[in-house]
């Protein structure tokens, strides 16, 4: 890989920062191009419209980020963020309430604002000599080779002043510019036809309000799950840095989004499953501002890996490749997984040069993000009006929903009545993108949850299963659900092995 001299990353959001740090292991020079100017202190940037709202890094993402930014969590905590080791959680849904009062967190994850996380990561790599930043510049297109088979750099334009245009050459260009990416337009401009994307018409909306803690409150994370059948929206109550609490309300389907009016927002809190708990906490909080909303009409997953003529020297990740419903907290973690996947591909390329390296990297990224896309889609499609579109099959949606319903009911019952958190922990690990879905959707687990005394949830799942012989369960699962082809490095494998006692 002696010819790998310079790489360009478009976008300096969290996905771009993780990517730039990863590329520094393989390129002599990494240039990060960003439309905004950076604030001196942690602050929301204009180019990141969702930065105001709470963000949460899943354990898989935290492991990857700790690899690239050792000690970043400790640094966040020193700057006022809240350690997950001190966090209690409460989860409320239609099956009851689960309260964990013990320090059972196996992961070091700091709870903080996106602005603080982004600031810490950015300052880390600003101190690396091979990484440089160009701010207040907009990428306007791709430079290509004479045969148009390779991307060799980008065209840029200043966003202020003389608005000077420039050409910046590079051996690799990675688009991490998020939902506002212009990659489709740029590819069309060089004569390439992009496959039709996979689209989840989700019409989601959420509203967030922040509060200052007036007196002592316990360090609690409260998750109030939604119940789309009853029109009950989700709510998340979370601590961030500087004694500030964020509360987010969410629903999908386009029907009566959470309010941005203070009085209505406060009233809507009461209708959550954890409404009484959150309202009680509110007595020790002081609002910092009125609620602010955010709306998304679609979640889009591009399928660039299907393009046989995909150009060398170009990759795409983050929301520019696949955007998720933010309420599931997967975006940062998926971007970290994608960056790590590219890093693995670059390491293999260093050992043995392979043609169509970029397309193979895109294929492996698609395999890596499939569980997150499927899980979030299955959850969102519970809301009336949410539809999956595009020329791609989303397998096992109805079955997956009924399986998860019964699993959740059994997990809550065992945790409450038997003080057994095994099922709950298994579900948490899958949603955290640590446990492969194949370990959750399997015969042994199905045997375990099909023991609910003929409940409505059990009857619905049995009807969807369509077979009565337990020896046929695994075959039916394999036929019904997607094939999740995942790569797990030694760190993940060791973590799973260490957690087996808690899951058995």
C-alpha positions as CSV (number, residue, x, y, z in Angstrom):
1,X,0.0,0.0,0.0
2,X,2.9,2.3,-0.7
3,X,0.8,4.4,-3.1
4,X,-1.7,5.2,-0.3
5,X,-0.5,8.8,0.3
6,X,-3.5,10.9,0.9
7,X,-7.2,10.3,2.0
8,X,-10.0,12.8,2.1
9,X,-13.0,12.5,4.5
10,X,-16.0,14.6,3.6
11,X,-17.7,15.7,6.8
12,X,-16.4,16.2,10.4
13,X,-19.3,14.8,12.3
14,X,-18.7,11.8,14.6
15,X,-18.7,9.4,11.6
16,X,-16.1,11.5,9.8
17,X,-13.9,11.8,12.9
18,X,-13.9,8.1,13.6
19,X,-13.1,7.5,9.9
20,X,-10.3,10.0,9.9
21,X,-8.7,8.4,12.9
22,X,-9.0,5.0,11.3
23,X,-7.4,6.2,8.0
24,X,-4.5,7.7,9.9
25,X,-3.3,4.1,10.4
26,X,-3.0,3.6,6.6
27,X,-2.4,7.0,4.9
28,X,0.4,9.5,5.2
29,X,-2.0,12.3,5.1
30,X,-5.7,12.6,6.0
31,X,-7.7,15.7,5.1
32,X,-11.1,16.3,6.7
33,X,-13.3,18.8,4.7
34,X,-16.1,20.4,6.7
35,X,-18.8,22.9,5.7
36,X,-18.9,24.5,9.2
37,X,-16.4,26.4,11.3
38,X,-15.7,24.5,14.5
39,X,-16.8,26.1,17.9
40,X,-14.0,26.5,20.4
41,X,-16.1,24.9,23.1
42,X,-18.6,22.1,23.0
43,X,-21.6,23.5,21.0
44,X,-24.1,22.4,18.4
45,X,-23.1,23.1,14.8
46,X,-25.5,24.4,12.2
47,X,-24.6,21.6,9.8
48,X,-25.8,19.0,12.2
49,X,-29.6,19.7,12.6
50,X,-30.1,16.7,15.0
51,X,-27.2,17.6,17.2
52,X,-29.5,19.4,19.7
53,X,-31.2,16.1,20.6
54,X,-29.8,13.3,22.9
55,X,-27.4,10.8,21.4
56,X,-26.3,7.5,22.9
57,X,-23.4,5.3,22.0
58,X,-24.2,1.6,22.1
59,X,-21.6,-0.8,23.7
60,X,-20.4,-2.1,20.4
61,X,-19.7,1.4,19.2
62,X,-18.0,2.3,22.5
63,X,-15.6,-0.6,22.1
64,X,-14.6,0.5,18.7
65,X,-14.2,4.1,19.7
66,X,-12.1,3.2,22.7
67,X,-9.8,1.3,20.3
68,X,-9.3,4.4,18.1
69,X,-9.5,7.0,21.0
70,X,-8.1,5.2,24.1
71,X,-9.4,6.8,27.3
72,X,-11.9,9.1,25.6
73,X,-14.7,8.0,28.0
74,X,-12.5,9.0,31.0
75,X,-11.9,12.3,29.3
76,X,-15.6,12.8,28.8
77,X,-16.3,12.0,32.5
78,X,-13.6,14.5,33.5
79,X,-15.5,17.1,31.5
80,X,-18.7,16.5,33.4
81,X,-20.2,13.5,31.5
82,X,-22.0,10.7,33.5
83,X,-20.4,7.3,33.8
84,X,-22.6,4.3,33.0
85,X,-21.1,2.5,35.9
86,X,-23.0,4.8,38.2
87,X,-26.2,4.6,36.2
88,X,-29.4,2.9,37.3
89,X,-32.1,2.2,34.7
90,X,-35.8,1.8,34.5
91,X,-37.6,0.3,31.6
92,X,-41.4,0.5,31.3
93,X,-43.7,-1.1,28.7
94,X,-47.1,-2.6,28.4
95,X,-45.8,-5.7,30.3
96,X,-44.6,-3.8,33.4
97,X,-41.6,-2.0,34.8
98,X,-38.1,-3.3,35.3
99,X,-35.9,-1.4,37.7
100,X,-32.2,-2.2,38.0
101,X,-30.8,-0.8,41.2
102,X,-27.5,-2.6,41.0
103,X,-24.3,-1.6,39.2
104,X,-24.5,-4.2,36.5
105,X,-23.0,-2.3,33.6
106,X,-20.2,-4.3,31.9
107,X,-19.4,-1.4,29.6
108,X,-17.7,1.9,30.1
109,X,-19.9,4.4,28.3
110,X,-20.2,8.1,29.2
111,X,-23.6,9.7,28.9
112,X,-23.1,13.2,27.4
113,X,-24.3,15.6,24.7
114,X,-23.3,15.0,21.1
115,X,-21.5,18.4,21.1
116,X,-19.2,17.3,24.0
117,X,-18.5,13.9,22.3
118,X,-17.7,15.5,19.0
119,X,-15.5,18.1,20.6
120,X,-13.4,15.5,22.5
121,X,-12.9,13.3,19.5
122,X,-12.1,16.3,17.2
123,X,-9.5,17.7,19.6
124,X,-7.9,14.2,19.9
125,X,-7.2,14.0,16.1
126,X,-6.4,17.7,15.7
127,X,-3.3,16.8,17.6
128,X,-2.3,14.1,15.1
129,X,0.3,15.4,12.6
130,X,-1.0,13.4,9.6
131,X,-4.6,14.7,10.0
132,X,-5.6,18.2,8.9
133,X,-8.9,20.0,8.6
134,X,-10.3,22.4,6.0
135,X,-13.3,24.2,7.4
136,X,-16.0,26.4,5.7
137,X,-15.4,24.5,2.5
138,X,-18.0,22.7,0.5
139,X,-17.3,19.7,-1.7
140,X,-18.9,20.3,-5.1
141,X,-17.9,17.2,-7.0
142,X,-15.6,14.3,-7.6
143,X,-12.4,14.4,-9.7
144,X,-12.1,11.2,-11.8
145,X,-9.4,9.6,-13.9
146,X,-9.5,9.8,-17.7
147,X,-11.2,6.5,-18.0
148,X,-13.7,7.5,-15.3
149,X,-13.0,4.3,-13.4
150,X,-11.3,5.9,-10.4
151,X,-12.0,8.9,-8.1
152,X,-8.8,10.9,-7.7
153,X,-9.9,13.8,-5.5
154,X,-12.6,16.4,-5.0
155,X,-13.6,19.8,-6.2
156,X,-14.2,22.3,-3.3
157,X,-15.6,25.8,-2.9
158,X,-15.2,28.2,-0.1
159,X,-18.5,29.0,1.6
160,X,-17.6,32.6,2.4
161,X,-15.3,35.4,1.4
162,X,-14.1,35.1,-2.2
163,X,-15.7,31.6,-2.5
164,X,-12.6,30.3,-4.1
165,X,-12.8,27.0,-6.0
166,X,-10.1,24.4,-5.7
167,X,-9.1,20.9,-6.7
168,X,-7.7,18.6,-4.0
169,X,-6.2,15.3,-5.2
170,X,-6.3,12.1,-3.1
171,X,-5.9,8.4,-3.3
172,X,-9.1,7.7,-1.4
173,X,-12.2,9.8,-0.8
174,X,-14.8,8.8,1.9
175,X,-18.1,10.5,2.1
176,X,-19.2,10.8,5.7
177,X,-21.4,13.9,5.2
178,X,-24.6,12.4,6.5
179,X,-28.2,12.8,5.3
180,X,-27.3,15.9,3.3
181,X,-24.8,13.9,1.2
182,X,-24.6,14.9,-2.5
183,X,-23.0,11.5,-3.5
184,X,-25.9,10.5,-5.8
185,X,-25.6,13.8,-7.7
186,X,-21.9,13.5,-8.0
187,X,-22.0,9.9,-9.3
188,X,-24.7,10.8,-11.8
189,X,-22.5,13.7,-13.0
190,X,-19.7,11.3,-13.9
191,X,-22.1,9.1,-15.8
192,X,-22.9,6.4,-13.2
193,X,-26.4,5.1,-12.5
194,X,-27.1,4.4,-8.9
195,X,-29.4,1.5,-7.9
196,X,-32.8,2.3,-6.4
197,X,-32.4,2.6,-2.6
198,X,-34.2,0.7,0.1
199,X,-36.6,3.1,1.8
200,X,-38.5,3.0,5.1
201,X,-41.3,5.6,4.8
202,X,-41.3,6.2,8.6
203,X,-42.6,9.8,9.0
204,X,-41.1,10.0,12.5
205,X,-41.0,12.9,14.8
206,X,-39.5,13.6,18.2
207,X,-39.3,16.5,20.5
208,X,-36.6,17.2,23.2
209,X,-36.5,19.4,26.2
210,X,-33.6,20.0,28.5
211,X,-33.7,20.7,32.3
212,X,-31.3,21.8,34.9
213,X,-31.2,19.8,38.1
214,X,-32.2,22.0,41.0
215,X,-31.5,19.4,43.8
216,X,-30.3,15.9,44.1
217,X,-31.8,13.2,41.8
218,X,-30.4,9.7,41.3
219,X,-28.4,9.0,38.2
220,X,-31.2,7.3,36.3
221,X,-31.9,6.4,32.7
222,X,-35.6,5.9,32.1
223,X,-36.8,4.2,28.9
224,X,-40.6,4.3,28.4
225,X,-41.3,2.1,25.5
226,X,-43.9,2.8,22.8
227,X,-47.1,0.8,22.2
228,X,-48.1,1.7,18.6
229,X,-51.3,-0.3,18.8
230,X,-52.6,1.9,21.6
231,X,-51.0,5.1,20.2
232,X,-48.6,5.4,23.2
233,X,-45.4,7.1,22.2
234,X,-41.9,6.4,23.5
235,X,-40.0,8.6,26.0
236,X,-36.4,8.6,27.2
237,X,-35.1,10.5,30.2
238,X,-31.3,10.7,30.4
239,X,-28.6,12.6,32.2
240,X,-25.9,14.4,30.3
241,X,-23.0,16.6,31.5
242,X,-23.2,19.7,33.7
243,X,-26.2,18.5,35.8
244,X,-28.5,18.6,32.8
245,X,-31.2,16.2,31.9
246,X,-32.7,15.6,28.5
247,X,-36.2,14.3,27.9
248,X,-37.2,13.1,24.4
249,X,-40.7,12.1,23.2
250,X,-41.1,10.0,20.0
251,X,-43.6,8.5,17.7
252,X,-43.6,7.4,14.0
253,X,-46.3,7.2,11.3
254,X,-46.9,10.9,10.9
255,X,-49.8,11.0,13.4
256,X,-49.7,13.9,15.9
257,X,-46.0,14.3,16.5
258,X,-44.8,15.2,20.1
259,X,-45.5,18.8,20.8
260,X,-43.0,21.6,20.9
261,X,-45.3,23.7,23.1
262,X,-44.2,23.5,26.8
263,X,-47.7,22.9,28.2
264,X,-48.6,20.3,25.7
265,X,-45.2,18.6,26.0
266,X,-45.6,18.4,29.8
267,X,-49.1,16.9,29.4
268,X,-47.9,14.3,26.9
269,X,-45.3,13.1,29.4
270,X,-48.2,11.9,31.7
271,X,-49.4,9.4,29.0
272,X,-46.1,7.5,28.8
273,X,-45.8,4.1,30.5
274,X,-43.2,5.7,32.8
275,X,-45.2,8.9,33.0
276,X,-45.6,8.9,36.8
277,X,-41.9,8.2,37.3
278,X,-40.8,11.0,35.0
279,X,-43.3,13.5,36.3
280,X,-42.0,12.8,39.8
281,X,-38.5,13.6,38.7
282,X,-39.6,16.8,37.1
283,X,-40.3,18.3,40.5
284,X,-36.5,18.6,41.0
285,X,-35.8,20.0,37.5
286,X,-35.9,23.5,36.0
287,X,-36.6,23.8,32.2
288,X,-33.8,25.4,30.2
289,X,-35.9,26.2,27.1
290,X,-39.0,25.1,25.3
291,X,-39.1,21.7,23.5
292,X,-37.5,21.5,20.1
293,X,-38.7,19.1,17.4
294,X,-37.1,17.1,14.7
295,X,-38.9,15.3,11.8
296,X,-37.7,12.7,9.3
297,X,-39.9,11.5,6.5
298,X,-37.7,8.5,5.3
299,X,-34.9,6.3,6.4
300,X,-32.8,5.5,3.3
301,X,-30.4,2.6,2.7
302,X,-28.3,2.9,-0.4
303,X,-27.1,-0.3,-2.2
304,X,-23.9,0.9,-3.9
305,X,-22.4,-2.6,-3.5
306,X,-24.6,-3.7,-6.4
307,X,-22.8,-1.4,-8.9
308,X,-20.3,-3.4,-10.9
309,X,-18.8,-0.2,-12.2
310,X,-18.3,1.4,-8.7
311,X,-15.2,3.6,-9.0
312,X,-12.0,2.8,-7.2
313,X,-10.8,5.4,-4.6
314,X,-14.4,6.1,-3.3
315,X,-16.3,4.9,-0.3
316,X,-19.4,6.0,1.6
317,X,-20.4,5.5,5.2
318,X,-22.7,6.8,8.0
319,X,-26.0,8.3,7.2
320,X,-24.8,8.9,3.6
321,X,-24.9,5.2,3.2
322,X,-27.8,4.2,5.5
323,X,-29.8,6.5,7.8
324,X,-31.6,5.1,10.8
325,X,-34.4,6.1,13.1
326,X,-32.5,8.1,15.7
327,X,-34.7,6.9,18.6
328,X,-33.0,3.5,18.5
329,X,-29.6,5.1,19.1
330,X,-27.8,3.1,16.4
331,X,-26.4,5.8,14.1
332,X,-23.0,6.5,15.9
333,X,-22.4,2.8,16.6
334,X,-23.2,1.7,13.0
335,X,-20.8,4.4,11.7
336,X,-18.1,3.1,14.0
337,X,-18.8,-0.5,12.8
338,X,-18.5,0.7,9.2
339,X,-15.2,2.6,9.8
340,X,-13.8,-0.5,11.5
341,X,-14.9,-2.7,8.6
342,X,-13.1,-0.4,6.1
343,X,-10.0,-0.6,8.4
344,X,-10.1,-4.4,8.3
345,X,-10.4,-4.2,4.5
346,X,-7.4,-1.8,4.3
347,X,-5.4,-4.1,6.5
348,X,-6.1,-7.0,4.2
349,X,-5.3,-4.8,1.1
350,X,-2.0,-4.0,2.7
351,X,-1.1,-7.6,2.8
352,X,-2.5,-8.6,-0.6
353,X,-3.8,-6.2,-3.2
354,X,-7.2,-7.1,-4.4
355,X,-9.1,-5.6,-7.4
356,X,-12.4,-4.0,-6.7
357,X,-11.4,-3.4,-3.1
358,X,-13.9,-0.6,-2.6
359,X,-16.9,-2.6,-3.8
360,X,-15.9,-5.5,-1.6
361,X,-15.7,-3.1,1.3
362,X,-19.2,-1.8,0.6
363,X,-20.5,-5.4,0.5
364,X,-18.9,-6.1,3.9
365,X,-20.3,-2.9,5.3
366,X,-23.8,-4.0,4.2
367,X,-23.4,-7.3,6.0
368,X,-22.3,-5.4,9.1
369,X,-25.3,-3.0,9.1
370,X,-28.0,-5.5,8.2
371,X,-29.0,-6.4,11.8
372,X,-29.4,-2.8,12.8
373,X,-31.4,-1.9,9.7
374,X,-33.7,-5.0,10.1
375,X,-34.2,-4.5,13.9
376,X,-35.0,-0.8,13.6
377,X,-37.3,-1.4,10.6
378,X,-39.2,-4.1,12.3
379,X,-39.7,-1.9,15.4
380,X,-40.8,1.1,13.3
381,X,-43.2,-0.9,11.2
382,X,-45.4,-1.4,14.3
383,X,-46.6,2.1,13.7
384,X,-49.6,2.5,11.4
385,X,-48.5,4.3,8.2
386,X,-44.8,3.1,8.2
387,X,-44.0,1.2,5.1
388,X,-41.0,-0.5,3.6
389,X,-40.3,0.4,-0.1
390,X,-37.8,-0.3,-2.9
391,X,-37.0,-3.4,-4.9
392,X,-35.7,-5.3,-1.8
393,X,-37.4,-7.8,0.4
394,X,-37.5,-7.2,4.2
395,X,-38.0,-10.7,5.4
396,X,-39.8,-11.8,8.5
397,X,-41.3,-8.5,9.7
398,X,-44.6,-9.8,11.2
399,X,-42.9,-12.9,12.6
400,X,-40.1,-10.8,14.1
401,X,-42.6,-8.4,15.7
402,X,-44.6,-11.3,17.3
403,X,-41.4,-13.0,18.5
404,X,-40.1,-9.9,20.1
405,X,-43.4,-9.2,21.7
406,X,-43.5,-12.6,23.4
407,X,-39.8,-12.4,24.2
408,X,-40.2,-9.0,25.9
409,X,-43.2,-10.2,27.9
410,X,-41.3,-13.3,29.1
411,X,-38.2,-11.2,29.9
412,X,-40.2,-8.7,32.0
413,X,-42.0,-11.5,33.8
414,X,-38.9,-13.5,34.6
415,X,-37.1,-10.3,35.8
416,X,-40.0,-9.3,38.0
417,X,-41.2,-12.6,39.4
418,X,-38.0,-14.7,39.4
419,X,-35.4,-12.0,39.6
420,X,-33.9,-13.6,36.5
421,X,-32.5,-11.0,34.0
422,X,-31.2,-13.6,31.5
423,X,-33.7,-12.9,28.7
424,X,-33.7,-9.2,29.3
425,X,-29.9,-9.1,29.1
426,X,-30.0,-11.2,25.9
427,X,-32.3,-8.7,24.3
428,X,-30.2,-5.8,25.4
429,X,-27.1,-7.3,24.0
430,X,-28.8,-7.8,20.6
431,X,-30.1,-4.3,20.4
432,X,-26.6,-3.1,21.5
433,X,-25.3,-4.8,18.3
434,X,-23.1,-7.1,20.4
435,X,-25.0,-10.4,20.2
436,X,-25.7,-11.7,16.7
437,X,-29.5,-11.9,16.0
438,X,-28.9,-15.6,15.1
439,X,-28.3,-16.1,18.9
440,X,-31.6,-14.5,19.8
441,X,-33.8,-15.9,17.0
442,X,-33.0,-19.6,17.5
443,X,-34.7,-22.8,18.5
444,X,-33.4,-23.0,22.1
445,X,-34.6,-19.5,22.8
446,X,-37.9,-20.1,21.0
447,X,-38.5,-23.2,23.2
448,X,-37.8,-21.1,26.3
449,X,-40.3,-18.3,25.5
450,X,-43.1,-20.6,24.2
451,X,-44.2,-21.2,27.8
452,X,-46.7,-18.5,28.5
453,X,-49.8,-20.5,29.4
454,X,-51.6,-19.8,26.1
455,X,-51.3,-16.1,26.3
456,X,-52.4,-13.9,23.4
457,X,-48.8,-13.2,22.5
458,X,-47.9,-16.9,22.5
459,X,-50.9,-17.8,20.4
460,X,-50.1,-15.1,17.8
461,X,-46.5,-16.3,17.6
462,X,-47.5,-20.0,17.2
463,X,-49.9,-19.1,14.5
464,X,-47.1,-17.1,12.7
465,X,-44.7,-20.0,13.2
466,X,-47.0,-22.4,11.5
467,X,-45.3,-25.6,12.7
468,X,-45.9,-27.6,15.9
469,X,-43.0,-30.0,15.9
470,X,-40.1,-28.4,17.9
471,X,-37.7,-30.3,15.7
472,X,-38.8,-28.1,12.8
473,X,-38.5,-24.8,14.7
474,X,-34.9,-24.0,13.6
475,X,-35.7,-24.8,9.9
476,X,-38.7,-22.4,10.1
477,X,-36.6,-19.7,11.7
478,X,-34.0,-20.0,9.0
479,X,-36.6,-19.8,6.2
480,X,-38.5,-16.9,7.7
481,X,-35.8,-14.5,8.9
482,X,-32.9,-12.9,7.0
483,X,-29.4,-14.5,7.0
484,X,-27.3,-12.2,9.2
485,X,-23.7,-12.6,8.0
486,X,-21.6,-10.8,10.6
487,X,-17.9,-10.3,11.2
488,X,-16.8,-10.2,14.8
489,X,-13.2,-9.5,15.8
490,X,-11.4,-11.1,18.7
491,X,-12.4,-8.3,21.1
492,X,-16.1,-9.0,20.4
493,X,-15.7,-12.7,20.6
494,X,-13.9,-12.4,24.0
495,X,-16.6,-10.1,25.3
496,X,-19.3,-12.6,24.3
497,X,-17.5,-15.4,26.0
498,X,-17.1,-13.4,29.2
499,X,-20.8,-12.6,29.2
500,X,-22.0,-16.2,28.6
501,X,-22.5,-16.9,32.3
502,X,-25.0,-14.0,32.5
503,X,-26.8,-15.3,29.4
504,X,-27.1,-18.9,30.4
